[in-house]
Amino acid sequence: MARSQRSAFLSAVLSQMHAPYRWGGKGERDPSTGQRVFDCSGLVTWALREVGGPDWRATHHTGRLWTECARLELGDLVLPGDLVLYHRPGEPTKPEHVMVVVGYAVGVVVGASGGDRKTLTLANAARDDAKVKAFSSLDYRARRMPGICRLPFTS
């Protein structure tokens, strides 16, 4: 039986656990170590492309994910592979961070986290513990969650 695109997407995301964070990283390899580097939306767009989804890497950012993906309503079933978008403080309609729902076996959400616009080198990432990692709560960013949306999976 063939794996679904959603399942393959989750496998791609989880295959990058502990990959270093780099602002603007879209899965390219660091020239000195060969490791892939990601920022939060770069991890999502890289994994989506890896499984045959649209290639949004050239224009990746959390705002694009918010506009391109189907938003879930209160009461909708949240599935592994759905995206959780977090807003800027005081700006609830402007998402600035994205994580992937994976379920409770690994953690509730996984994503590239811990860095910011100044995280440009592997040394910066190591100093800040900025990498792809899991968190045990959808609300790990203290109630700054504007919504959950669904990627355009074909299966």
N, C-alpha and C positions, 0 to 999 in steps of 0.2 A: 504494500500500500504506500502510495506517495505521501510524503510529508506536506502539510499545508504551508502556504507562504507565511502565514502567521507564525507557525512553529519554527520554520527556518529562520525567520526574522529574530525570534527570541534566542535561538541558538547562536546566531551571528552576534547579537548584543552580548550574550553571556560569554562568548569566546574571547571577548576583549576585557574581561574583568582584570582590574589592576593596570590596564594600559594607562600611560601617563596622559594627563590633561595638558593641552596647549590651546590657548585662545586662538580661535579660527581653525583648529585642527579638524580635518575631514577624513582621517584615516590614512593620510600619507605616512610614509615611514621616516623616522628620524635618521638623518644621514650617518650619525655617529654610532647608533645602537641598532638600527633596523626595526625598532619598535614602532608600531602604529601609534599615532597621537590623535586625540580628539578633544573638542569642546562638547558641550551638551547636545546641541543640535547636530553637530558633525557626526556623533556616534549614531544618532537616529537615521540621518540621511545616508550615511555609509552603509549601515545594515540593511536599509530598505533597498538600496541599489544592488547590494550583494545578492538579494533574493529575487531580483527581477522586477522590482518596483520602479517607480519614476526616479530619475536621477536629478535630485534637487540640490546636489552638493554645491553647484556654482552659486546658488542664491539661498543657501541654507541660513536660516536664523529662526528663532522661536516664533516670531510673528508670522512667518510664512507657514509654519506647521499649523498654527492656530487658524489661519484662513483657509488652508488647503484640505484640512482633515474634517471629518464629520464630528460635530460636537455632540457629546452625550448629555442627556437630560437627567435631572434628579430622578432616581429610581431605575435608570437603565442599568443593565448588568454590565459591570466592568470586567473586561477579559484580559488575560495576559497578552501583552503586545499593545494595549492601549497606551496612550500618552497622557501624562499629567503635566500640565503647564502651570508655572508659578509666576505671579506678577511682581512688578516692582513695588516697593513700599509706597503706599499712597496712590498708586496708579493701577487699579484693579482690572483695567481693560488692556493693559500692555504686558504681555508675558515676557519674562526675561530668562527663564530657565525651564528645561524640559527633562523629564525622567520617563522611563519605560516601566509599566506595570509588569511584574514577572510572577507574582504569587508569593505564597508564604514559605515555600521550601528554601528559597535563596534569600529572601528579603522581599518586602512589598514592592519596592521600586529600585531600579538600577539605572545608573547614568554616570556620565562624566561630571564630577563635582569637586569643589574645593578650590578651584582657580577663578581667576577673573582676567580682565584685560591686560594685567601686568604679568600673567603667567605665560611667558613666551619661550622658556627654555626648560630642559629636563631638570636642571638644578632648581629652578623656581618651583616646578611641580613637586619635586622631592621635599623641598623645604615646607611647602604648604599642604603636603599629603593630598595633592590634587591628582585624582585618577578616576578610572571607572570603578565604582563601588556600589554596594547595596545599602539601603536604609530600610528600617523596619516599619515605617509609617508613611502613608501617602502625604501626611501633613507635617513632614519633617522640617519644613520651612516656616513654621509658626503662622499658620493660617493665611498664607499668601498664595493660595491655590485658586486660580480663576476658572479652571475647568479641566475636564478630561475629554480627549478626542480620540477618534479612531482613524488609523491609517487606511489608505485605499487598497487593502489586501484583495487579491483575486480568489484566494482560497483560505 
